[in-house]
Amino acid sequence: ILAGFSAYSRELDYGKFVEIAKEVGAYTVADMAHIAGLIAGGAAKNPFDAGFDVITTTTHKTLRGPRGGMILTRADKDIAKRI
């Protein structure tokens, strides 16, 4: 299940996405490119805290770094190997 947005005035209920994913046996992926800086600064919720499996983001939007991207996984090495 992929969750993310570019311009939305509310926080996503990441916990609900995780709940649904567990019911159907799916992985959860959050695209946080547009809110990564807010998450890093503690102003927005971190999808990993809700139990998300994978997070993708960019380094050049709200993190203000050079153009690039990141794929982050939980400590589950099986998921990291698959990516």
Secondary structure, DSSP 4 states (H G I P E B T S, - for coil): -EEE-SS-SS---HHHHHHHHHHHT---EEE-TTTHHHHHTTSS--HHHHT-SEEEEESSSTT--SS-EEEEE-S-HHHHHH-
